[in-house]
Amino acid sequence: MDSWVRVLILVSCLALPAFVESRTRHYKFNVVMKNISRLCSSKSIVTVNGQFPGPTIYAREGDTVVVKVINNVKYNVSIHWHGVRQLRTGWADGPAYITQCPIQTGQTYVYNFTITGQRGTLLWHAHILWLRATVHGGLVILPKLGVPYPFPKPNHETVIVLAEWWKSDTEAVINEAIKSGLAPNVSDAHTINGHPGPVISICSSTGGFTLNVAPGNTYMLRLINAALNEELFFKIAGHKLTIVEVDATYVKPFKTDTILIAPGQTTNVLVAADQGVGKYMLAASTFMDTAIVAVDNTTATATLHYSGTQASSPTTFATPPSRNATPVANRFTNSLRSLNSNMYPAKVPQKIDHSLLFTVGLGINPCSTCKAGNGSRVVAAVNNVTFVMPTTALLQAHYLNIKGVFTTDFPGNPPFKFDYTGNLPSNLATTSGTKVYRVSYNDTVQVILQDTGVIAPENHPVHLHGFNFFAVGKGLGNYNPNTDPNKFNLVDPAERNTIGVPSGGWVAIRFRADNPGVWFMHCHLEVHTTWGLKMAFLVENGNGPNESIIPPPKDLPKC
C-alpha cells in the first residue's frame, strides 16, 4: 500500500477531502527544528513537518490511521492522539513511559490505530517534556459516508487551534522551575492558528489569522485548546456561537456568545454569517479564578472578514470576559448535555463497581537544593501521591510481567481526611510512588475529583486516556457522599475525555472499563503534570482475544 502525506496549514477555511468509505490513512510526521518567521522568533522550535500548528489529520469513523513519526531533533519524542479510544491498542496511545518508551533522536515509530465509534474533533500532541507547546495539531474524524451530522450541515468548516507562545525555550523554562522549586514563568502570548494577532510585545508587525466568510453562509469552527497551561475563553464580536459538540461527542445544541475551553478540550460551534458586511474580532483570553496563580494575560485576536469588506475597514472589537469570570465559565459548562438520541445514546453507568474519591491539588516537599524555594519545592498529587515517572513503560511492564516497575496499591480514597477546600492540614508534604489502580475488564468506575486548597484552590482540567466518561455532577466545597449523588444527572450528562475540576469544588465522572491496558489520568496543565498530578488505571484483560491487549508492534521504541 502506497503511503502519502496530507499536509494542511490551518490558516483558511478547509474544504472536506473526498474520502471513500473505511480505509487506511497514511501520514508521515517529520519532527524537526524550525524558525517560524511570522512570530518574529530568533530561535528554532520543535515542529512537525515544519509547521506551527502541525498538520491536521483527517479520517472517517472506522478508518485505520497509520502515522510514521521520524525524530530529527535532540529531544526524545512521543505523540499522543488525544481522545482516541485506542481500543486494545494502547501501544499507539503515546504518553512516554506510560504506554511506550519515547522515540529517541534519529529513530522512527509507526503509530497504528483504528477509530471505532468516534467522530468529531480531537487533537494530537507531544506527550513528553513540554514539547506540546509547539508540537500539536488537529485530528478531524468525519462521520461515515452517508451519515449526516445531527444538525444542519454547515457550508464550510475550519479548524481553529488555540495555543500559547514563549519567547524562551520551554524546556529551559520548566528546568529552571524544577531547579528553583518554584512555579515556572508563564507564556508570552496566546495564539490563534499560530498567530497572536497584533501583540506588540511579541512582534509589532504581526498581523493575525483571518477567517473569510460570505454573508448568508454557516461555518463550523472546530476549536481546539492546545495550550500548555491556560484555560481560555473564546468569542466572536457580534456573533452567537451554537455549540454542537465537545470532545468529539455530540451535544444538545445551544447558543452562547462565549465558550470556555480547557487545555486538551475541543468544541465545535456553528457560526452564521448573519451580520452586516465588515470585520469582526475573534478573541481568546485566559480564565483563571484564583488570584494568586500567575497567568498570561495577553488576548490573542484574529479577524472574521466578510467578503466585500475593504481591508482598511475598521474592526468591530470583542470584549473578553474578565479572567476570573466564573459565572461566564459556569454558564457554559452547565449548559452542556449529551445528545442522547436513538442513534447517539448516552450510556451512563447506573450501577458502580468502584466508587473512588481522588483529591487533586498541590503540596510542598523538602528540597535541599531549591534555594529560591527556601529549601522546599512545589509538588502536585492525586490522593497525596506524587507520581514518579518510571524508566520502563508501564504498559510494557504489565504486558511482559516485568516486576518492580509499579505497584497496584494506588489509594481509592484520600489516605487522610481534612477540610479539602477550607482549613489546610498542618503537614503539606506528599508521598511519592509509581502506583496504579487496578480494575477488572468491564467494571464500572465512578471517580469524584476533589480540588484542594493546599497553596491555592485551582481549576484542574483532568484528562483520562483510553476512555470517554460522563460528567454526572459537580459542586463547590467538599463532596458530600450522602447528599450530592441525589443531584447527579444520570440521563444526559456531557460525555468528555477532559473535565475541569472547579476551583474549591469537585466533579463526578463515570465510565466503563471496557478497554484493557494501562491508561494515564493527569491534569492537562503541563506544570501540574510535571509536578506529579497524575496516576494510571490498569484494566485487566477480559475473556478471549477480543477483550485483550494486542501484542506490541515490532518497532516499539526501547527505553
N, C-alpha and C positions, 0 to 999 in steps of 0.2 A: 504493500500500500504506500503510495507516494505521500510524503509529508509536505505540509505547506505552512506558511506563516501568514496570519492575518494581523496586520498592524493598523490600529485605528487611533489617531490622535484626537483627544477629547476637546475639540475646540469649535465644534459646529453641530447642527442637527444631523443625525445619522439616519440614513435610510436602512431598513432592516435587510439583512442578507437574504437571498433567495435560497433558503435551506431546504433540502429534501428531508423526508422522514428518517427516523433514527439511523445514525451513522457515527463514525468515529471522527472527531475533530482533532487535528494535529496542530500544535503550536510549538514554537521554539522561543525560549526565554534566554537571551544572552545578557548576563549580568555584567555590566561594565561601568567604569567611571565616566562621567560626562559633565561638561560645563554647560549650564543652562543660561544662555546669554540674556534671555528676557528678564531674568531675576537679578541682572547686574552682578552676578556671582563671580568672584575671583577664585573660587575653589571648585573642584570637581566633586560631584556627588555620585553615590551609587544609584544606578538606574537599570531598568530592564529595557533592552533594545534601544538605549539612549534616550528614553522618553521620561518625562515627568509631567503628569502621572504616567504610569506604564500603559501598555496596550490593553484594550478591552477584549475579553474573551466572550465570544458569542457561541451559544449552543442551544439545543432544544431539550425539553424534558425527554428522558430516555436515551440521550446520546452518551457515548463514551468520549471522555476528554483525555487526550494524551499530550502532556507538555514536557518537552525536553529542556531542562534547565542546565545551562553551561555557566560555571562560576569563573569569571575572569577578573575578580577583584581580590584584594588582600584579606578580606574578611571571609569567614565561614558563612554559608548562606543556607536558608531553608525557606520554602514558600508554603503558606497556609491558604487553603481555599475556604475562606471564612463563611460558615453557614451551610456548606455542602455536607450532607449527612454522612458520606463515606461509609455506606453500609457494608460492613465486613472488610473494608479496605483502609483500615487505619494507617497502613504503611504510606498512604498518599495524603494523610491529613496535614503533615508539615511542621508542627511545633518541635523545635530542636530539643533533643534529649528526652522528649516525651514519646513520640511515635517514630522518630528516626534520629540518627546521628546527622549532623549538618553536612552539607556538600562542601568539601574543602576546596581551596584555591586550585584551579586547573582541572577540577573534576566535574562530572556531569551526573545527573539523576533524572530518570523519567517518571513523572507522576502520571498514574493511570487510574482513572476512576469513572464510574458511571453515575449519571444524575438520575436518581429514581424518585418519582413522586414529588418533584420540586419544580417550580417555575417562578420567575421573578428576578429581582436584582439582588446580587450578593457582591462580594469583593474578594480579591486575593491580596496578600501582603506578605512581606518577610516576617518570619517568626523566630528571630534570633537577634540578640543585642537590641539596638534602637534603629535598625535598618528600615523598619517600617516607615520611618519619616519620609523616605523618598522612594522606597520600593513597594509600590501598591498600584492597584488598578481595578477596573470594574469587571464583574462577571455577570453577564446577562443571560438568563435562561428563558428562552421563548417557549410558549405553550406548544404542545404537539400540533402538527399541521391539522387544520380543520377545527381546532378547539379555540373558540374566541375568548377574549377577555370577558370577565363578568361585569363589564362596564363599557360604555360607548368607546369604540376604537378611536384613539387619537389620530390626527393627521400626520404627526411626526413624533419621534422620540429622541431624547437627548440624555446622555449620561453626564451627571454633574458630580464631580469629585471635590469634596471639601477636605482641606488638609492644613498643615502648618509648615512654616518655613523658618529655618535657623540660618543666621549668618555664620555661626560656628559649626564645627563638626559635631554632630550629635553624640558620637561615641566619646569625644573629649568631654562633652557636657556631662554625661552620666558618669564617666570615670572620675571626674573631679568631684562630683557629688558623693560618690561612694567613698572616695578618699577622705573627704571632709566630714562625712556623716550627716550632712545637711541636705535640704531639698535642692534639686538642680535648677538651673536657670530656665526660664520659660522661653517659648519661641519668640521670634521677632515679628512674625506676621502670620495671618491666615491666608489661604489661597482658595480660589475657585477655579477648577480645572488648570491648576498650575500657575495662576496669575493672582497676585494680591490686590490688583487694582492700583490706583494712584496713591500708594503709601510712600510718602517722602523718605521715611527712614530706611526703606528698602532700596528704592530706586526712583528718582524724581521723574524719569522718562517712561516709567512703566505704565502701560495702558491697562487693559484687562480683557477678560473673556467677554465675548459678545454673543448673545442668543438672538438670532434673527428670526422674526415671526411675521406672519401675514395676517391681516385683520380677518376675523371670522374663523380662523383655524383653532384647533385644540392641540396642545402639546403635552406629552407625558415626560416629566423630568424624573429621571432615575437618580435620586440623591444618595450619595454615599459619604459617610464621615470616616475618612482615613486618617484623621488627626491622631497624634500620639497621646495627648493629654487633655484635650479640650472638648467638652460638650458644647454644641453650637445651636444657636437659634438661626433659622433661615426664613427670609421673607422676600417678597417682590412688591415694590411700591405700586399701589393702585390695583392690585390683582388678588383675587381669592385663590386659595390652593385647595383642590379637592383631593383628600387622602384616599388612596385605593389599595395600598399595600404597604406592609412593613416587613422587613427581614424575609422577603420572598414568600410571604403569605398574604392572601387577600383579606381585606378588612371591609366592614360596612362603611361605605363612603360617607365622608362628612367634610364640611368646608371650614377653613380656618384662614387667618392671614399670617400666622406664624407657626412653624413647626419646631420641635426640639428633636435633635438627633445626636446621639452619643457616639463616641468612637466605636467602630465596628457595626453600627446600625445602618440600615438602609431604609429609605422611604420613597415610594412612588407617588407623585402628585400629578393631577391634571390641571393645566392652566389654559383657560380660554383667553384668546387674544381678542378681548371684547372692549378694550379701551380706545380712546382716541389715538390717532397716529402720533407717535412721539417716542421718547426714550425713557425707560423706567429702570430704576436701580434694583439689582439683586444684592442682598446683604447677608453675610454670615458673621455672627458675633458670638462671643463667649457667654455661656451660662455657668455661673458658679455662685451658689447662695451661702457659701462660707466665707466670711470676711477676711480671715487670716491666711487663706491659701492664695498664693501668688498666681496670677493668670496673665495670659497675653490679651491685652485689652484692645488690640487693633481689630478693626472690622474689615473683612475682605469684601470687595464690591465687584460687580460685573454689570452688564447692561443688557436689558431686553429691548431690542431695537425693531420697531415696526417698519415694514417695507414702505417706502415713500417718504421716510423721515430724513431730513437733511442731517449730515454728520455734525454740523455746527449747532443743531437744535439743543436746547437745554434739557437736562435730565431731571425727571421727577424723582426726588430723593425718598429713600425708605428710612424710617426712624427705627433702629433696632430697639428691642426691649432693654431695660437695664440689666446688667449682668446678674443681678440677684432677683430677677423677676420670677419667683417661684410660682405665683398664681398662673402666669402665662404657661410655664412648663407643665404644671398640673392639669391645666385646661386641655392641653394637647394629649397627654398620656391617658388621662381619664376618659377621653373620647374614643379610644381605640377598642374595637370589638371585632372578634373573628367574624368572617362572613357567615360561617355555619349554615351553609346551604346543602341541598342534597348532593351536589357534586363536590363541594368542599366542606365536609362536616368538621366540626370541632370535637375531636375525640379526647375529651378531657378525662383523665383517670378519676373514677369516682371512689374507688377503694385504694388504700395506700398500704404498701408493704413496708416502706421505710419512711418514717417521719423524722426529719432532721432539722436541727437548728444550727445554722452556721453564723457566728459573728464575723463580720468583716470590718477591718479597721487598722489602725496604726499602733505602734508600740515604740519603746525606747530600750535598746540593749547596750551594754557596755562596749566600748571600742577604744582601746588604749592608744591607737594611732590617730584617732579622729580629733585633732587639736581644735578645729573650728567648732566641733560639736561638744567641746569641753569633756572629752573622754566618753562620749556617747554617740550613737548613731540612730537615726530614724529607721524603723523597720515596718513591715506590714504583715498581717497574718490572717488566717482563717481559723476560727476556734483556737486562737492563741498559738497556732503552729505556723511559724515562718518557714515556708517551703524551701528546701535545699535542692538545687538542681543536681541531678545525678550526672555521672560521666558516661554511663551506658543508658541508651534509650529505654524507657520504662516498658514500652510495648515489646521490644526485643527481649528484655529480661523476663517478661511474663511469658511470652510465646516459647522461649527456649529454656524456661525454668532456671534462669541464672540467679543464684542466691546472693543476698547481701546488697542488692541494688535499692530495694524499697521494702517497706513493711506495710501491712494491711490493717494497721490499728489507728487510722485517722478517726478522731472522735466525732461521733454523730451529734454531740451536744457540746456546748462550751465546758471545758474542764473545770472551771469555777464560775459561779454566777456573781454578777454585780449589776448595778443600775446602768445598763449599757449606754443609755443616752442621757444620763444625769450625772450623779456623783461618780467620780473616777475612782478606780481601785488604787490602793497605796503603791502597789507594785505594777509598773508599766512594762515590765520585761516580758518577752515571749520565749517559747521553746522553739527549737529548730529540728527539722527532720524531713525525710523524703517518705511521706506517708500517703497511702491511697485508701479510699473507702470501697470495699468490695460489695457487689450486689450480684444476684443471680440473673440469668437471662430472663427477660420479660417481666422482671419485678417492676412495680410502680413506686416512684420516689416523689416525695414532697420535701422541698427544701425551703425553710424560712431563712432568708438572707437578712441579717440584722446588723444595721450600722452601729458603730460605737462612737462615743465622744472622746476617745483617747486622742490626745493632741487637738483634734478638731473633728466634729461631725462632717461628713462629706458624702456627696453622691458618688457611688461606685458603679460604673457600668460593667456588669459581670457577664462574661461570655462562656457558654458551655459548648465544648466541641462534641461532634458526633450526634447531637440531638437537637430537635426543636423542643420547646417547653411551653406550657401555658402559664401566663401570669395571672393567677387566680385571685390575688388580693394584695393590698398594701396598706400601710398606715404609718402614723407618726408615733414616736415614743417606743417603748418596749413591746414586743409582740406578746399578746395575751392568749395562751392556748385554749382558754376556757370560753372566751367571748369572740375573738377575732374570726375564727373559722365560720361563725354564723353569717358573716358578711361576704364570704367568698363567692365569686362568680364561677360556677361550675357549668354554665351553659354556653356562653360565647366569649370567654376571655381571649385577649390577644395572644397569638402564638408567635414566639420570638426565638432568637438564638442569643440575644444580648439584651439585658434588662438593667435599668437604673435602680439601684438601691437608694431610696431617698435619704437625704441628709437628716440624721437624727430619727430615722424610721426603719421600716422593714418592707420586704416584698416576699410574697409566697409564690413559688413556681412548682409545677408538677410535670413529670414526664414518665414515659415508659421506657425501661432499659432494654430495648429490642435490638441493640447494636453491640455485638461483642467486641471487646478491645479495651484499651486504656485511653480515657478521654479527659483532657485537660479542662479545668474550670478556673478562671482567673479574672481579675479586674482588667478591663481593657484600657485603663490609664496606664501607660507603659511604665511610669515611675513607680506605681504601686506593684506592678508585676515584678519589676526589678527588685523591689524591697521585700518581696516574698508573699504577696497576697494572691496565692494560687494553691491548687490541690488537684487531685485527679480521682476519677471514678474508674474502678476496674470492674468491667462487666464480663462475667464468665461466659463461656460458650454454652449454647443450648443443646438441643438434640440434633445430631446429624450435621452434615457439611453445610447445609443452607442456613444454619444458625451458629456457624463457627467462623473464626477469623481465617481468611485465606492465607496461604503460605506467603512469606515475604518474597519480593522480587529479587532476582539475582544481582541487580545493580544497587541494592540498598546500601547507602553510604556506611562506612565503618568509622567508629569513633577513634 
